[in-house]
């Protein structure tokens, strides 16, 4: 991993659809050299995939929330398969602190969020934080290009 690989990662995080030609021009390499570097970054799991960022509001998901959930360790085997089936859960993290899980969820309405919280409480105590606004959207990892 060198400074050019870091530049490539930064550029791809900003625009996953950037052409190899444009990438090559920005990092001052040939297109085949950039293509080869991207292949290696993918092969070595530095790049895990590419996806479109969809506007949840336009899709009818007006409620974003973070849900803390206290799950007993013995219930995790039951919890993980359940939570994977919940399409409104966009991220689930096992965390330290008073709660063992932190979920990021999207719902069209507070009543649907409330129903979900009711189902979730079979696994333990919850604490829900509804998002009013987001000042910084997910923006990827910023890599320093110093060597």
C-alpha positions in Angstrom: 0.0 0.0 0.0 1.6 3.3 -1.1 0.5 6.9 -1.5 -1.0 6.2 -5.0 -3.1 3.3 -3.6 -4.3 5.7 -1.0 -5.2 8.3 -3.6 -7.1 5.7 -5.6 -9.0 4.7 -2.5 -9.9 8.3 -1.7 -11.1 9.0 -5.2 -13.1 5.8 -5.4 -14.8 6.6 -2.1 -15.8 10.0 -3.5 -17.1 8.5 -6.8 -17.3 4.7 -7.2 -18.2 5.2 -10.9 -15.1 7.2 -11.8 -13.6 5.9 -15.0 -10.2 4.2 -15.0 -9.1 6.8 -17.5 -10.0 9.7 -15.1 -8.5 7.9 -12.2 -5.3 7.3 -14.1 -5.1 11.0 -15.1 -5.5 12.1 -11.4 -2.8 9.7 -10.1 -0.5 10.2 -13.1 -0.4 6.5 -14.1 -1.5 4.6 -17.1 -5.0 3.1 -17.2 -3.6 -0.5 -17.1 -1.5 0.3 -14.1 -4.5 1.8 -12.2 -6.7 -1.1 -13.2 -4.1 -3.5 -11.9 -3.8 -1.6 -8.6 -7.6 -1.7 -8.2 -7.6 -5.4 -8.8 -5.0 -5.9 -6.1 -7.0 -3.6 -3.7 -10.1 -5.7 -4.3 -8.2 -9.0 -4.0 -6.7 -7.9 -0.7 -10.0 -6.8 0.7 -9.2 -3.1 0.9 -12.1 -2.5 -1.4 -15.1 -4.6 -0.3 -17.6 -3.5 -2.9 -19.4 -0.7 -4.8 -22.9 0.6 -4.2 -25.2 3.4 -5.0 -26.1 5.8 -2.2 -29.9 6.1 -2.3 -31.9 9.0 -0.8 -34.1 7.4 1.9 -36.5 10.4 2.1 -37.2 10.1 -1.7 -37.9 6.4 -1.1 -40.4 7.2 1.7 -38.2 6.5 4.7 -38.7 9.7 6.7 -37.6 8.3 10.1 -34.0 7.5 10.9 -33.2 6.2 14.4 -30.5 4.6 16.4 -31.7 1.9 18.7 -29.7 0.6 21.7 -30.6 -2.9 22.7 -29.5 -4.9 25.7 -29.2 -8.5 24.5 -28.0 -11.2 27.0 -25.0 -13.1 25.5 -26.9 -16.4 25.5 -29.6 -14.8 23.3 -27.2 -13.6 20.6 -27.4 -16.9 18.7 -31.2 -16.3 18.4 -30.9 -12.5 17.9 -28.4 -12.4 14.9 -30.6 -14.5 12.5 -33.7 -12.5 13.5 -32.0 -9.1 13.0 -30.7 -10.1 9.6 -34.3 -10.6 8.4 -35.3 -7.0 9.4 -35.0 -5.0 6.2 -35.4 -1.7 8.0 -32.1 -2.3 9.9 -29.4 -0.8 7.8 -26.6 -1.5 10.3 -26.2 -3.6 13.5 -23.2 -3.2 15.7 -22.2 -5.2 18.8 -20.9 -2.5 21.2 -19.6 -1.9 24.7 -21.5 -0.1 27.5 -24.9 -0.4 29.0 -26.3 -1.8 25.8 -24.8 -4.6 23.7 -26.2 -3.7 20.3 -26.5 -0.4 18.4 -28.9 -0.5 15.4 -29.3 2.1 12.7 -32.8 1.9 11.3 -35.0 3.6 8.6 -38.8 3.6 8.7 -41.6 5.5 6.8 -43.3 6.5 10.1 -42.9 6.6 13.9 -45.7 4.1 14.2 -43.8 1.5 12.2 -40.7 2.3 14.2 -42.8 1.8 17.4 -44.0 -1.6 16.2 -40.4 -2.7 15.4 -39.3 -1.6 18.9 -42.1 -3.6 20.4 -40.8 -6.7 18.5 -37.2 -6.0 19.4 -38.0 -5.8 23.1 -38.4 -9.6 23.2 -34.6 -9.6 23.2 -34.1 -7.0 26.0 -34.3 -3.4 27.1 -34.1 -0.7 24.4 -33.3 3.0 24.1 -34.3 4.8 20.9 -32.8 8.0 19.5 -34.7 9.5 16.6 -32.5 11.6 14.2 -33.7 15.1 13.5 -30.9 16.0 11.1 -27.5 14.7 9.9 -24.7 17.2 9.7 -22.2 14.8 8.2 -23.4 11.9 6.0 -21.3 8.7 5.8 -18.3 9.9 4.0 -15.8 7.0 3.9 -12.4 6.9 5.5 -10.0 9.8 4.8 -6.5 8.5 4.0 -3.4 10.6 4.4 -1.2 10.3 1.4 2.1 10.8 3.3 4.7 8.1 3.2 
